[in-house]
């Protein structure tokens, strides 16, 4: 049986994958849980929206996490659509699976 995953661990694993998939030019900063005043752009905010546990037989179950990855471009960026589309494509591929506490976790939907 796999150990229960903590929401903070999932967010950290998502942040690690987002950083690995992007350059500093695409995302200068990645913030977890709370946006910061005076943030650097372009940036991403990653926070947990919801967590659910679906019990199954014999002390087993599935955990579901809804994680929001919200990206913000440089305010003067005139090619926001291209930037967003390129970034979304990279993140979709990168976040298909993540590793949390030595466990491979697969995204059910993105």
ZANU-724512 format. One record per residue (C-alpha): x, y, z; residue in one letter. Coordinates in pm, whole numbers, always signed. Layout:
% ZANU-724512
X:Y:Z:residuo
X:Y:Z:A
...
% end
This chain:
% ZANU-724512
X:Y:Z:residuo
+0:+0:+0:X
+130:+346:-90:X
+173:+604:+183:X
-64:+899:+192:X
+59:+1206:+9:X
+52:+1551:+165:X
-80:+1844:-39:X
+239:+2043:+22:X
+448:+1760:-122:X
+230:+1750:-433:X
+263:+2127:-482:X
+641:+2108:-440:X
+663:+1824:-693:X
+454:+2023:-942:X
+677:+2329:-887:X
+988:+2117:-947:X
+848:+1985:-1276:X
+739:+2334:-1387:X
+1090:+2471:-1314:X
+1255:+2182:-1501:X
+1030:+2234:-1805:X
+1078:+2610:-1834:X
+1359:+2860:-1869:X
+1408:+3167:-1649:X
+1301:+3374:-1950:X
+968:+3190:-1967:X
+909:+3194:-1588:X
+1140:+3406:-1374:X
+977:+3296:-1048:X
+751:+3019:-924:X
+546:+3100:-616:X
+378:+2832:-405:X
+51:+2883:-214:X
+46:+3265:-192:X
+121:+3538:-445:X
+377:+3786:-320:X
+360:+4162:-335:X
+617:+4301:-577:X
+634:+3974:-771:X
+876:+3921:-1056:X
+719:+3846:-1392:X
+689:+3628:-1587:X
+587:+3398:-1305:X
+363:+3111:-1199:X
+153:+3063:-885:X
+91:+2704:-779:X
-167:+2628:-513:X
-402:+2351:-409:X
-769:+2415:-471:X
-918:+2090:-346:X
-825:+1751:-203:X
-1050:+1446:-187:X
-1005:+1090:-69:X
-1211:+808:-216:X
-1193:+503:+14:X
-1179:+156:-137:X
-1158:-193:+13:X
-899:-309:+266:X
-751:+20:+381:X
-694:+140:+27:X
-818:+444:-153:X
-745:+712:-407:X
-643:+1067:-333:X
-743:+1343:-571:X
-575:+1682:-574:X
-689:+1979:-778:X
-385:+2200:-828:X
-395:+2540:-998:X
-90:+2652:-1197:X
-157:+3013:-1292:X
+98:+3187:-1515:X
+149:+3564:-1553:X
+344:+3720:-1840:X
+554:+4034:-1833:X
+300:+4320:-1837:X
+457:+4474:-2148:X
+465:+4145:-2341:X
+302:+4201:-2681:X
+305:+3829:-2772:X
+107:+3699:-2474:X
-93:+3451:-2683:X
+221:+3289:-2825:X
+391:+3287:-2483:X
+87:+3131:-2316:X
+37:+2867:-2586:X
+405:+2765:-2580:X
+408:+2751:-2201:X
+81:+2554:-2182:X
+214:+2293:-2427:X
+534:+2250:-2223:X
+348:+2223:-1893:X
+92:+1972:-2025:X
+375:+1737:-2119:X
+579:+1798:-1804:X
+293:+1749:-1559:X
+159:+1423:-1700:X
+348:+1239:-1425:X
+527:+1370:-1117:X
+725:+1204:-841:X
+607:+1264:-485:X
+780:+1093:-190:X
+943:+839:-427:X
+601:+755:-576:X
+511:+819:-939:X
+181:+1004:-958:X
-12:+1028:-1283:X
-238:+1318:-1370:X
-593:+1201:-1435:X
-685:+1518:-1621:X
-518:+1843:-1700:X
% end
